[in-house]
């Protein structure tokens, strides 16, 4: 009997949000594209908008890393933060299409 092999891309998939099938890689990709908060991740992926059990995991992935909006807040530039908040976080898929 032949043994079925699973492609490596399926093996390394870690789901953060089982409600919408969002992986940790997708969350990290959106964070790299500028999303700094679970709410911004939810806007881009819907993760955290159904049962909410993944929100803490998303917070953990986002951590306290470099975030342009957070850096502006720490500098006290509230106007720049407000301008950044009104711009939607671009998903990596949209960036590739542009």
ZAMARGU-4260 file (C-alpha; in steps of 0.2 Angstrom, whole numbers, plus 5000, padded with zeros to 4 digits):
<rodrens>
0) 5000/5000/5000 | 5007/5017/4995 | 5009/5030/5008 | 5001/5047/5005 | 5013/5061/5007
5) 5006/5078/5013 | 5014/5094/5004 | 5024/5104/5017 | 5013/5119/5014 | 4999/5109/5023
10) 5009/5103/5037 | 5015/5120/5043 | 4998/5128/5043 | 4993/5134/5060 | 4976/5141/5061
15) 4973/5156/5073 | 4955/5158/5068 | 4945/5142/5065 | 4929/5151/5062 | 4936/5159/5046
20) 4951/5148/5043 | 4964/5162/5046 | 4982/5156/5049 | 4996/5164/5059 | 5005/5167/5042
25) 4990/5178/5036 | 4990/5188/5052 | 5009/5191/5051 | 5007/5196/5033 | 4994/5209/5037
30) 5004/5215/5052 | 5019/5217/5040 | 5007/5227/5028 | 5003/5239/5042 | 4990/5231/5053
35) 4994/5235/5072 | 4979/5230/5081 | 4967/5215/5082 | 4953/5226/5075 | 4963/5230/5060
40) 4967/5212/5057 | 4948/5209/5059 | 4944/5222/5046 | 4956/5213/5034 | 4952/5195/5038
45) 4936/5194/5049 | 4947/5185/5062 | 4940/5188/5079 | 4923/5194/5073 | 4913/5178/5077
50) 4917/5169/5093 | 4931/5180/5098 | 4942/5166/5105 | 4957/5170/5093 | 4958/5188/5098
55) 4971/5185/5112 | 4981/5174/5100 | 4981/5188/5087 | 4987/5200/5101 | 5001/5189/5105
60) 5006/5188/5087 | 5006/5207/5085 | 5015/5209/5101 | 5024/5225/5105 | 5034/5225/5089
65) 5037/5240/5078 | 5021/5248/5073 | 5021/5265/5064 | 5005/5271/5072 | 5011/5266/5089
70) 5028/5275/5086 | 5018/5291/5081 | 5007/5289/5097 | 5023/5288/5108 | 5030/5303/5099
75) 5014/5313/5103 | 5009/5315/5085 | 4990/5313/5087 | 4986/5321/5070 | 4997/5308/5061
80) 4989/5294/5070 | 4972/5300/5066 | 4977/5301/5047 | 4984/5283/5048 | 4968/5277/5056
85) 4958/5283/5042 | 4968/5274/5029 | 4963/5256/5028 | 4977/5243/5031 | 4981/5235/5014
90) 4981/5217/5013 | 4996/5208/5005 | 4984/5201/4992 | 4978/5219/4987 | 4996/5225/4987
95) 5001/5211/4975 | 4986/5215/4963 | 4991/5234/4962
</rodrens>
